[in-house]
Amino acid sequence: MTFLTSKKKWVQVTTDAGCFLLGSCLYAVSVSVFSAPNHIAPGGVTGLATIFNTLFHTPIGSIALLLNLPVMIWAMLEISYQVVIKTIIAIVVSSVIIDVSALFLPAYHGNAMLAAIFAGVLEGVGLALIFLRGGTTGGTDMVARLLNRRFPHLSMGKLMLSVDLVVITISAFVYWSIESVLYALIVIFVATRVIDAILYGMDIGTGKLLYIISDQGQQISSRIIEVLSRGVTVLQGHGAYSGKQRDVLFCAVRKYEVHRALQLVREIDKRAFIIIGDAGQITGEGFREDQVHEKSIRDLLFRRDKGTDSHSGS
């Protein structure tokens, strides 16, 4: 049992490290090759660091690391230290790779539109890989994750877009070029769409359903609510073979939250029985709003008004 546990932890650590490294490399290429050389500050701490680089020729990665310090303090006060540790690792790795890659990677000075598109795609994929393993690169994505805990009905991509607009406004005065601002908006738009597509699937109303059978149902449900801010329904189960009464926890989560949910369950009950299923559509708080219901009401009102008009005309 000890060997299997150690093996699982080793696989988890290796997977985390691989995703962090690959995600940081893609993010670094986005900044060093495409956005920074073309005077595009695509929001967030990295965007601010890019502006500092333009004004004072300071290294982007190092400045981003310094600017992330107050965000990390906020994160320590808001969320668990495990996530903060992963985020600190991701910040250090991405910052170092950005500065190192700038020394040998050739900058792209061709078509600015292509630079913006490729910067957005690489940034989106890189950040999504880091998000999938429970970390962030600090700055906008960490602020978005912290805000997402208070506003779970808003996607990470939309929250990042809101914060990034502040940095873009600053860049407009620094570069004094409307083209730089427009290209930055393209980078952010493409990146957020890629992030949402990878984390949530092509439809943010989809997700996963978790059925958890455990003797520690109360502790598990409390932990899921606290960490993931997801609702849990407790069902009463009766084992046909054992004859024992057990709690069956029912919980809907987004795809990228499954890994973290399993971790929380295993931390409390390593022998918990877990079933994971696909949800074609999830409607409600934290997922998709009930647009179908609203549409039905509008159609009903339209038909009523149309009937009234026809009656009046007759």
C-alpha positions in Angstrom: 0.0 0.0 0.0 2.8 2.4 0.8 4.6 1.6 -2.5 1.4 2.2 -4.4 0.8 5.5 -2.6 4.3 6.6 -3.3 4.0 5.7 -6.9 0.8 7.7 -7.3 2.4 10.7 -5.6 5.4 10.4 -7.9 3.1 10.2 -11.0 1.2 13.2 -9.8 4.3 15.3 -9.1 5.8 14.3 -12.4 2.6 15.2 -14.3 2.4 18.6 -12.5 6.0 19.4 -13.2 5.6 18.4 -16.9 2.5 20.5 -17.4 4.1 23.5 -15.5 7.2 23.3 -17.6 5.5 22.9 -21.0 2.9 25.5 -20.1 5.6 28.0 -19.0 7.6 27.4 -22.2 4.6 28.1 -24.4 3.8 31.2 -22.4 7.4 32.3 -22.6 7.4 31.9 -26.4 4.1 33.9 -26.6 5.8 36.8 -24.7 9.4 36.7 -26.0 8.7 35.9 -29.6 5.4 37.5 -30.5 3.9 40.0 -28.1 6.7 42.0 -26.5 8.8 42.5 -29.7 5.7 44.0 -31.4 4.8 46.4 -28.5 1.8 44.4 -27.4 1.0 44.3 -23.7 -1.7 41.7 -23.4 -2.9 42.6 -19.9 -2.0 41.2 -16.5 1.3 41.4 -14.7 3.2 40.2 -17.8 1.6 43.1 -19.7 2.8 45.5 -17.0 6.3 44.0 -17.1 6.3 44.4 -20.9 5.4 48.1 -20.5 8.3 48.4 -17.9 10.6 46.7 -20.5 9.6 49.3 -23.1 10.2 52.2 -20.8 13.2 51.1 -18.8 14.6 48.0 -20.6 14.1 45.9 -17.6 13.8 42.1 -17.9 10.1 41.0 -18.3 10.3 37.8 -16.3 12.1 39.4 -13.3 9.7 42.4 -13.1 6.7 40.0 -13.4 8.1 38.0 -10.5 8.4 41.2 -8.3 4.9 42.4 -9.2 3.4 39.1 -8.3 4.5 39.3 -4.7 1.5 41.2 -3.4 -0.8 38.9 -5.3 0.8 35.9 -3.6 0.1 37.5 -0.2 -3.5 37.9 -1.1 -3.6 34.3 -2.3 -2.2 33.0 1.0 -4.9 34.7 2.8 -7.7 33.5 0.6 -6.9 29.9 -0.5 -5.1 26.8 0.6 -1.3 26.8 0.8 -1.1 23.9 -1.6 -2.4 26.0 -4.5 -0.2 28.9 -3.5 2.9 26.6 -3.5 2.0 25.4 -7.0 1.5 29.0 -8.1 4.8 30.2 -6.7 6.5 27.3 -8.6 4.7 28.2 -11.8 5.6 31.9 -11.4 9.3 31.3 -10.8 9.5 28.8 -13.7 7.6 31.0 -16.2 9.5 34.1 -15.2 12.9 32.4 -15.5 12.0 30.9 -18.9 10.7 34.2 -20.2 14.0 35.9 -19.4 16.1 33.0 -20.7 14.1 32.5 -23.9 14.5 36.2 -24.7 18.3 35.7 -24.9 18.2 33.2 -27.8 14.7 33.0 -29.3 14.4 35.1 -32.4 11.7 37.8 -32.2 9.0 37.9 -34.8 8.6 41.2 -36.5 6.4 40.2 -39.4 2.7 40.6 -39.7 1.4 42.1 -36.5 -2.0 40.3 -36.8 -0.2 36.9 -37.0 1.9 37.9 -34.0 -1.3 38.7 -32.0 -3.1 35.5 -33.0 -0.1 33.2 -32.3 0.6 35.0 -29.0 -3.0 34.5 -27.9 -3.0 30.8 -28.9 0.3 30.0 -27.2 -0.7 32.0 -24.1 -4.0 30.3 -23.8 -2.7 26.8 -24.2 0.2 27.4 -21.8 -2.0 28.9 -19.1 -4.6 26.2 -19.5 -2.0 23.5 -18.9 -1.0 25.2 -15.7 -4.6 25.7 -14.6 -5.4 22.0 -15.2 -2.8 21.0 -12.6 -4.1 23.4 -10.0 -1.6 26.3 -10.4 -1.5 29.7 -12.0 1.2 32.0 -13.2 0.1 34.7 -10.8 -1.1 38.1 -11.9 -4.3 38.2 -13.8 -4.9 34.5 -13.7 -4.4 34.3 -10.0 -6.6 37.4 -9.5 -9.2 35.7 -11.7 -9.0 32.5 -9.7 -9.5 34.5 -6.5 -12.4 36.4 -7.9 -13.9 33.2 -9.3 -14.2 31.9 -5.7 -16.5 34.8 -5.0 -18.2 34.9 -8.4 -18.4 31.2 -9.5 -20.9 31.9 -12.2 -18.3 33.8 -14.2 -15.7 31.8 -16.2 -12.0 32.2 -15.6 -11.6 33.6 -19.1 -14.2 36.4 -18.6 -12.7 37.4 -15.3 -9.2 37.6 -16.8 -10.6 39.7 -19.6 -12.0 42.2 -17.1 -8.7 42.6 -15.2 -6.7 42.8 -18.5 -8.6 45.7 -19.8 -7.1 47.9 -17.0 -3.6 47.1 -18.2 -4.5 47.7 -21.8 -5.8 51.1 -20.9 -2.4 51.9 -19.3 -0.5 50.6 -22.4 -2.6 52.9 -24.6 -0.8 55.9 -23.0 2.6 54.3 -23.0 2.8 53.2 -26.6 0.5 56.0 -27.8 -0.7 53.7 -30.6 -4.2 52.5 -31.2 -2.9 49.5 -33.1 -1.0 48.2 -30.1 -4.2 48.4 -28.1 -6.3 46.6 -30.7 -3.7 43.9 -31.1 -3.6 43.4 -27.4 -7.3 43.0 -27.4 -7.0 40.3 -30.1 -4.3 38.5 -27.9 -6.6 38.5 -24.9 -9.7 37.4 -26.8 -7.9 34.5 -28.5 -6.2 33.5 -25.2 -9.4 33.5 -23.2 -11.3 31.6 -25.8 -8.6 28.9 -25.9 -8.5 28.8 -22.1 -12.3 28.3 -21.8 -12.3 25.7 -24.6 -9.6 23.6 -22.8 -10.8 24.0 -19.2 -14.6 24.0 -19.8 -14.9 22.3 -23.2 -16.5 24.0 -26.1 -19.6 24.5 -24.1 -19.3 26.0 -20.6 -22.6 24.3 -19.7 -20.9 20.9 -19.8 -19.1 19.2 -16.9 -18.6 16.1 -14.8 -20.9 14.4 -12.3 -19.3 12.8 -9.2 -20.9 10.1 -7.1 -18.9 9.6 -3.9 -19.8 6.8 -1.5 -18.0 7.1 1.9 -18.3 6.8 5.6 -16.8 10.3 5.8 -19.5 12.0 3.7 -19.9 15.1 6.0 -16.2 15.9 6.0 -15.9 15.4 2.3 -18.9 17.5 1.4 -17.7 20.3 3.7 -14.2 20.2 2.1 -15.6 20.3 -1.5 -17.8 23.3 -0.6 -14.9 25.1 1.1 -12.3 24.6 -1.6 -14.2 24.3 -4.8 -17.2 26.3 -3.9 -19.4 23.6 -5.4 -22.7 22.4 -4.0 -23.0 18.9 -2.8 -26.3 16.9 -2.4 -26.2 14.1 0.2 -28.3 11.1 -0.7 -29.1 8.2 1.6 -27.7 4.9 0.3 -28.3 1.3 1.4 -25.8 -1.4 0.5 -27.6 -4.4 -0.8 -24.7 -6.8 0.1 -23.5 -5.2 3.3 -26.8 -3.9 4.5 -25.2 -0.7 5.8 -26.5 2.8 5.5 -24.1 5.1 3.8 -24.1 8.7 2.4 -23.9 9.1 -1.3 -22.6 12.5 -2.3 -23.7 13.9 -5.6 -21.7 16.8 -7.0 -21.5 18.6 -10.4 -18.1 20.1 -11.3 -16.3 21.5 -14.3 -13.9 19.3 -16.1 -10.8 21.0 -14.8 -12.0 20.6 -11.2 -12.3 16.8 -11.3 -8.6 16.3 -10.4 -8.8 18.6 -7.4 -12.0 17.1 -6.3 -10.5 13.6 -6.3 -7.5 14.9 -4.3 -9.9 16.3 -1.6 -11.8 13.0 -1.4 -8.6 10.9 -1.1 -7.2 13.2 1.6 -10.1 12.4 3.8 -11.0 8.8 2.8 -8.6 6.8 0.7 -11.1 4.0 0.4 -14.0 6.1 -0.9 -15.9 4.7 -3.9 -16.1 7.3 -6.7 -18.0 7.2 -9.9 -17.3 10.0 -12.5 -19.8 10.6 -15.3 -20.2 13.1 -18.2 -22.8 15.8 -18.0 -24.0 16.9 -21.4 -25.4 20.1 -20.0 -25.5 21.6 -16.5 -27.8 24.6 -15.9 -27.7 26.7 -12.8 -25.4 28.8 -10.7 -21.8 28.4 -11.6 -22.6 26.9 -15.0 -25.0 28.0 -17.7 -27.9 30.2 -17.0 -31.3 28.9 -17.8 -31.6 30.5 -21.2 -34.0 27.9 -22.5 -36.5 28.8 -19.8 -36.1 32.5 -20.5 -36.6 31.9 -24.2 -39.8 29.9 -23.6 -41.2 32.7 -21.5 -40.4 35.2 -24.2 -42.0 33.0 -26.9 -45.1 32.7 -24.7 -45.4 36.4 -24.2 -44.8 37.0 -27.9 -47.6 34.5 -28.9 -49.9 36.1 -26.3 -49.2 39.6 -27.6 -49.6 38.4 -31.2 -53.0 36.8 -30.3 -54.1 40.0 -28.6 -53.2 42.1 -31.6 -55.0 39.7 -34.0 -58.1 39.9 -31.8 -58.0 43.7 -31.7 -57.7 43.8 -35.5 -60.7 41.7 -36.0 
